[in-house]
């Protein structure tokens, strides 16, 4: 994946998380959504790496889970919502 493709994936991940800001999304669902946009061959590990980047930047966060905490899920932060709005020209 080149730098442009990574940036596009990051924006897509923010958009997916922003579509349901109060609900957490798991890795499988986020990967499936990204693949459905035409990213053939995209691996869950690549998605998880980009999610960690978004967490490190404060744009997304791991959601606290009581039930099955081993199944990670992410949600968008307020900063992520602002970044998403900016990237979409809103």
N, C-alpha and C positions, 0 to 999 in steps of 0.2 A: 504494500500500500504506500503510495507516495504522499507527500505533505498535503496536497490538495484533497486527495481522497480521505485522509485522516480528518481534515477540517470539516469536510462535508459530513462524515460519519458523526463527528462530535455534535454538529448542529442538528443532525437528525435525531441523535440520542436525546438532546435537550428538548427537541420538539415532541418526541414520544413521551418523555417524562412530563413535559408541560401540558400535554393533552389531558392528563388526570393528575393535577398537582397535589391532591390530597391522598392519592393512592400510590403505593410502591409497585414497581415493575420488576420482575425477576429477569435473570440473564437470558433464559430461553426465550421469553417473550420479546425482549429487546433485540435479540439476535434475529428472531423470525421477522420482526418488523423491518429491520435493516435489510435483510435478504429480500424481502418483498419489494423493496425499492430498486432492486436490480443488482445488488452487490453479491453476485454469485461467488461461491467459494469462501465467503466470509466465515471465519471461525469464531466460536464463542470466546476463545482466549483473546482474540483481537478486540472484541467488543468489551470484554472485561478490562483490558488494558486501557482503552479509551474512557471507560467509566471511571477508572481510578484516576486518570488525568483530570476528569471533570470534578471529582471529589477533591483532589489536591488543589484545584483552582477555586474551590468553594461554590461551584456551580451546581453540584449534585451532592447528595449525601446518602450513606447507607441508612436504610430505614430500620429502626429498632423492631425486632420481632420476638414475640414470646413463643409462638408456635413455630417449630422447625427453624430456629435461627441459623442453622447450617445452610439453609437455602437463602442466599443473600437476595436482597431487593433494594432498589434505589428509588429516590424521589428527587425532584428538582428543588433547589433552594430559591429564596427570593432573589438572590444575586443571579442565579441561573435564569430565572424568568425575565429579569431585566436584560441580561445578555441576549436571550432569545428574541425579545422584542426589538432590541437594537439590530441584531443580525437580519431580522425580517423587515426592517425599515418601518416599524410601527411607532 
